[in-house]
Amino acid sequence: MILKFNEYNTYTKNKYTSEDIIECIEKNGYILSDIVEDTPDLDVNIPIKPVSIDEYDNISVYYDGHIKIVRLKDVKNIVY
């Protein structure tokens, strides 16, 4: 697929910002993601509890009894 520059910006833009994740954490919300670090058998329909976000847009999440990492660009939805 070849994209023009303005199409590329739209295609690669994150759906959510770090501020959205901070608000989600403050409001005890959940995120949905299809990629969680070291979790090949991930069920994409299970909400994941975000714990924190760092300056590199890595979100620490509580998943299956462990702290894992989700990248901001992999967040598909925020649920309250």
C-alpha positions, 0 to 999 in steps of 0.5 A, a space after each residue: 500500500 502506498 500512501 500520500 503524506 497526508 494519508 500517512 499521518 491519518 493512518 498512523 495517528 493514535 486514536 487516544 492520547 496519554 491524557 485519555 489514559 490518565 483520565 481512564 486511570 483516574 476514573 477507574 476505567 479499562 482499556 481494550 487492546 489486541 496486543 499485550 506484552 508477552 501474552 500470545 493468547 490474549 482475549 481482545 474482549 476482556 477489559 484491561 486495567 491500566 495502572 500508569 503511563 510513562 513518557 514513552 507512551 507505554 501503559 502498565 496494565 494489570 492483566 491476569 495477575 501480572 503487570 504487563 505493558 501495552 503501547 498507546 498505539 495498540 489501545 483500541 477502546 476505553 471503557 468506563 
